[in-house]
Amino acid sequence: MPLTSIKLLDILQICQSCRSCCVGTDIRLTDSDIERWKREERLDILLSINPLIGGSRQLIKKRHNDDCIFLADDGSCQIHETKPYICQRFPTSLKHAQVFKCKLIGKVPLK
């Protein structure tokens, strides 16, 4: 696939698993995320949630180095099969990917 004609969907399909989107960002959860994990009895995830101060949204805890708590040493997601909605949909736009320093962005034109 030529990088000159790439679109957002293409980025999702050729993600390089660089981890940029898993580091240094708040991972906000939806009510659906939390309900799904309750149904799945994912206590490991439910115990890793912090409430967002002053708001109704909740966040996944981060490590001291600002990595997502579920980011493995090899860069894989330890909860990939049931990861939060925001992670499933990342990036929501090419500009969004650029903000998070997606490694593919420097190789593709923003449309």
C-alpha positions as CSV (number, residue, x, y, z in Angstrom):
1,M,0.0,0.0,0.0
2,P,1.6,3.3,-1.0
3,L,2.0,5.7,1.9
4,T,0.9,8.6,-0.3
5,S,-2.7,7.5,-0.4
6,I,-3.1,6.4,3.2
7,K,-6.3,7.1,5.1
8,L,-7.2,6.8,8.8
9,L,-8.6,3.3,8.3
10,D,-5.3,2.3,6.7
11,I,-3.4,3.6,9.8
12,L,-5.5,1.3,12.0
13,Q,-4.7,-1.6,9.8
14,I,-0.9,-1.1,9.6
15,C,-0.4,0.1,13.2
16,Q,3.3,-0.5,14.1
17,S,2.5,-1.1,17.8
18,C,4.9,1.7,18.7
19,R,3.2,2.3,22.1
20,S,3.0,6.0,21.6
21,C,-0.7,6.0,22.3
22,C,-0.2,4.0,25.5
23,V,2.3,6.4,27.2
24,G,1.7,9.8,28.8
25,T,-2.0,10.0,28.1
26,D,-5.1,9.6,30.2
27,I,-7.2,6.6,29.2
28,R,-10.7,7.7,29.8
29,L,-13.4,5.0,30.2
30,T,-16.9,4.8,29.1
31,D,-19.8,3.4,31.1
32,S,-19.9,0.6,28.5
33,D,-16.3,-0.3,29.3
34,I,-17.0,-0.6,32.9
35,E,-20.3,-2.6,32.4
36,R,-18.5,-5.0,30.0
37,W,-15.7,-5.7,32.5
38,K,-18.3,-6.3,35.2
39,R,-20.1,-8.8,32.9
40,E,-16.7,-10.4,32.1
41,E,-15.8,-10.5,35.8
42,R,-12.6,-8.7,35.0
43,L,-11.7,-7.7,38.6
44,D,-8.1,-7.2,37.5
45,I,-9.3,-4.3,35.3
46,L,-12.0,-3.0,37.6
47,L,-9.4,-2.7,40.5
48,S,-7.2,-0.6,38.1
49,I,-9.6,2.3,37.7
50,N,-9.2,5.8,39.2
51,P,-12.1,8.2,39.3
52,L,-11.5,11.5,37.5
53,I,-11.6,14.2,40.1
54,G,-14.4,16.6,39.5
55,G,-16.1,14.6,36.8
56,S,-18.0,11.4,36.2
57,R,-15.5,9.8,33.9
58,Q,-13.0,7.3,35.1
59,L,-9.4,6.6,34.1
60,I,-7.2,3.5,33.9
61,K,-4.3,3.8,36.4
62,K,-0.8,4.6,35.1
63,R,2.6,3.4,36.2
64,H,5.1,5.9,37.7
65,N,6.7,6.3,34.3
66,D,3.3,7.4,32.8
67,D,2.7,4.1,30.9
68,C,-0.7,2.5,30.9
69,I,-0.8,-0.1,33.6
70,F,-1.7,-2.7,31.1
71,L,1.2,-2.1,28.7
72,A,3.5,-5.1,28.7
73,D,7.3,-4.8,28.5
74,D,7.1,-6.1,24.9
75,G,4.7,-3.3,23.9
76,S,1.6,-5.5,23.7
77,C,-1.6,-4.7,25.5
78,Q,-2.4,-7.1,28.3
79,I,-6.1,-6.5,27.9
80,H,-6.2,-6.3,24.1
81,E,-9.3,-8.6,23.8
82,T,-11.3,-6.2,26.0
83,K,-9.5,-2.9,25.9
84,P,-11.3,0.4,26.5
85,Y,-13.4,1.9,23.8
86,I,-11.0,4.8,23.4
87,C,-8.1,2.4,22.7
88,Q,-10.2,0.4,20.2
89,R,-11.0,3.6,18.3
90,F,-7.5,5.2,18.4
91,P,-6.7,7.3,16.5
92,T,-10.1,9.0,16.0
93,S,-8.5,11.2,13.3
94,L,-5.2,11.7,11.6
95,K,-4.7,14.9,13.6
96,H,-5.4,13.0,16.8
97,A,-2.7,10.4,15.8
98,Q,-0.3,13.3,15.1
99,V,-0.9,14.7,18.6
100,F,0.0,11.3,20.1
101,K,3.1,11.0,17.9
102,C,2.0,8.0,16.0
103,K,5.1,6.7,14.2
104,L,3.2,6.5,10.9
105,I,2.2,10.1,10.8
106,G,5.6,11.4,9.7
107,K,5.3,9.0,6.7
108,V,1.8,9.9,5.6
109,P,0.1,13.2,4.5
110,L,-2.7,14.5,6.7
111,K,-5.9,14.5,4.6
